[in-house]
Amino acid sequence: MNDKKNREPMVIALATGKGGSMKTTSAVFLACALVDQSRGEQHVLVADADVQGDAMFVFN
């Protein structure tokens, strides 16, 4: 069965303890690529747990 509504969500996490290692930038570029690849048929959520919250400014 290849029903899109019954598929489990894919979770991709980017993490490291080092500051300034492009985690947020990589996550945003990856999210954009996934949306482009699915031609808007898939929902993509970026959750930024960094205290700076830089990803919030990209999507507002």
C-alpha positions in Angstrom: 0.0 0.0 0.0 1.5 3.3 -1.1 -1.0 5.7 0.5 0.6 9.1 1.3 -1.8 9.8 4.2 -0.7 6.7 6.2 3.1 7.3 6.0 5.0 8.0 9.2 6.8 11.4 9.3 10.5 11.5 8.6 12.5 13.2 11.4 16.0 14.7 10.5 17.9 16.2 13.4 21.0 18.4 13.0 22.9 18.7 16.3 26.4 19.5 17.6 27.7 21.2 20.7 30.0 23.5 18.7 28.7 27.0 18.1 28.8 28.5 14.6 28.8 25.2 12.7 25.9 26.1 10.3 23.2 24.0 11.9 20.4 26.5 11.4 21.6 27.3 7.9 21.9 23.7 6.9 18.4 22.9 8.4 16.8 25.8 6.5 18.5 24.8 3.2 17.5 21.1 3.7 13.9 22.1 4.4 13.7 24.2 1.3 15.2 21.4 -0.8 12.6 18.9 0.6 9.7 21.2 -0.2 11.1 21.8 -3.7 11.6 18.1 -4.3 8.1 17.2 -3.2 6.6 20.1 -5.3 4.7 21.3 -2.3 2.9 18.0 -1.7 4.8 17.4 1.6 4.7 19.5 4.7 8.1 20.5 6.2 8.5 21.7 9.8 11.7 23.4 11.0 11.9 23.5 14.8 14.8 25.6 16.1 15.7 24.8 19.7 18.6 27.2 19.7 18.2 30.0 22.2 19.1 32.5 19.4 16.1 31.3 17.4 17.6 32.4 14.1 15.4 30.1 12.0 12.3 32.1 13.1 13.5 35.1 11.1 13.8 33.0 7.9 10.2 31.9 7.8 8.4 35.0 9.1 
